[in-house]
């Protein structure tokens, strides 16, 4: 086989492969182009946010769906007196799996909140019981002692007893509802 006929075939295969790659990449790199409220132009492979007006979308990919044309005006005549039905708003398609995940996450968050509220209510009830018991002990007039930082026992005098009773009453007022 002559060498000259083999060279073009060997160069043609990679060239065809490169051309096919460019053709296939055209659809994969579909671009959106839009102008935001501040006038800045954005280019992305994702569609613009919903708050961008249709007139500000400068370029759509070829596969993107066009917005529906505005509804035609109502015909005049006998039907003119009948009120026009409000245009049906197109609901965006929702992925059922995504919606199920969202609902599950909401339910999980509500369950955590209820659990946290129950835990706080239990803590309040325990604080209430302790404060009431402490107040009863203080009001009994029994001699009470406390241990200071040095480990020494100190007998509570009437002034300390009154301040402890006031603190216990405040806890009871806040936690015993």
C-alpha positions in Angstrom: 0.0 0.0 0.0 1.4 3.4 -0.9 2.2 5.7 2.0 0.3 8.7 0.6 -3.1 7.1 0.7 -2.7 6.0 4.3 -1.9 9.5 5.7 -5.2 11.3 4.8 -7.3 8.5 6.4 -5.3 8.6 9.6 -5.7 12.4 9.9 -9.4 12.3 8.9 -10.5 10.1 11.8 -9.4 12.5 14.6 -10.7 15.5 12.6 -14.2 13.9 12.3 -14.1 13.0 16.1 -13.3 16.6 17.0 -16.1 18.0 14.7 -18.6 15.6 16.3 -17.5 16.7 19.8 -18.1 20.3 18.9 -21.6 19.5 17.4 -22.6 17.5 20.5 -21.2 20.2 22.9 -23.5 22.8 21.3 -26.6 21.4 23.0 -24.8 20.8 26.3 -23.6 24.4 26.5 -27.0 26.0 26.0 -26.8 29.5 27.4 -29.2 31.9 29.0 -28.5 35.5 29.0 -30.4 38.1 30.9 -30.2 41.6 32.5 -30.9 42.0 36.2 -32.6 45.0 37.8 -29.3 46.9 38.2 -28.6 46.5 34.4 -25.9 43.9 34.9 -25.9 41.1 32.2 -25.6 37.5 33.4 -24.8 34.4 31.3 -25.5 31.0 32.7 -26.5 27.5 31.7 -29.4 27.8 34.2 -32.5 29.9 33.6 -32.8 33.3 35.2 -34.6 33.8 38.5 -38.3 34.1 38.4 -38.2 37.8 39.3 -36.5 38.7 36.0 -39.0 40.0 33.5 -39.4 38.3 30.2 -38.3 41.4 28.3 -34.9 41.3 30.2 -34.1 37.8 29.0 -31.7 38.5 26.1 -31.0 34.9 25.0 -32.6 31.5 25.5 -31.3 28.1 24.5 -32.9 26.7 21.5 -34.6 23.9 23.5 -36.1 26.3 26.1 -39.8 26.7 26.0 -41.2 30.1 25.0 -43.7 31.8 27.2 -47.4 31.4 26.3 -48.8 34.3 24.3 -51.1 36.6 26.1 -54.8 35.6 26.0 -56.9 36.9 23.2 -59.4 39.7 24.0 -62.9 38.5 24.7 -65.3 38.7 21.7 -67.9 41.4 21.9 -71.5 40.6 21.6 -73.8 38.5 23.8 -70.9 37.1 25.8 -69.6 40.6 26.5 -71.7 41.0 29.6 -70.5 37.8 31.2 -67.5 38.3 33.4 -64.3 36.9 32.1 -62.8 34.0 33.9 -59.5 34.9 35.6 -56.5 33.5 33.7 -55.4 30.2 35.1 -51.9 30.6 36.6 -49.6 27.9 35.3 -48.4 26.0 38.2 -44.7 25.1 38.0 -44.1 21.4 37.6 -43.0 20.0 41.0 -40.8 17.0 41.3 -42.8 14.6 43.5 -39.7 13.2 45.1 -38.4 16.7 45.9 -41.8 17.6 47.3 -41.9 14.5 49.5 -38.4 15.3 50.8 -39.5 18.9 51.6 -42.6 17.7 53.5 -40.5 15.1 55.4 -38.0 17.8 56.3 -40.8 20.1 57.5 -42.3 17.3 59.6 -38.9 16.4 61.1 -38.4 20.0 62.0 -41.8 20.2 63.6 -41.1 17.0 65.6 -37.8 18.4 66.8 -39.5 21.7 67.9 -42.2 19.7 69.8 -39.5 17.6 71.4 -37.5 20.7 72.4 -40.6 22.3 73.8 -41.5 19.2 75.8 -37.9 19.1 77.2 -38.1 22.8 78.2 -41.5 22.2 79.8 -40.1 19.3 81.8 -37.1 21.4 82.9 -39.5 24.2 84.0 -41.6 21.7 86.0 -38.5 20.3 87.7 -37.2 23.8 88.5 -40.7 24.7 89.9 -40.7 21.6 92.2 -37.2 22.3 93.5 -38.0 26.0 94.1 -41.2 25.1 96.0 -39.4 22.6 98.1 -36.6 25.1 98.8 -39.1 27.8 99.7 -40.9 25.4 102.1 -37.6 24.6 103.8 -36.7 28.3 104.1 -40.1 29.1 105.5 -40.0 26.3 108.1 -37.6 28.3 110.2 -35.1 25.4 110.5 -31.5 26.3 111.0 -29.8 26.0 107.6 -26.1 26.0 106.7 -24.2 26.5 103.5 -20.6 25.6 102.6 -18.4 28.5 101.4 -15.5 28.4 98.9 -13.0 27.3 101.6 -15.2 24.3 102.6 -16.4 25.9 105.9 -20.0 25.6 107.1 -21.7 28.9 107.5 -25.1 29.3 109.2 -27.6 31.3 107.1 -28.8 34.4 108.9 -32.2 36.0 108.6 -31.1 38.5 105.9 -29.7 35.6 103.6 -32.9 33.6 104.4 -35.1 36.5 103.2 -33.0 36.9 100.0 -33.1 33.2 99.3 -36.9 33.2 99.8 -37.2 36.1 97.4 -35.2 34.2 94.7 -37.2 31.0 95.2 -40.4 33.0 94.7 -39.1 34.5 91.5 -38.3 31.1 90.1 -41.7 29.9 91.1 -43.3 32.9 89.4 -41.4 32.3 86.2 -41.4 28.4 86.0 -44.7 27.4 87.7 -47.3 28.3 85.2 
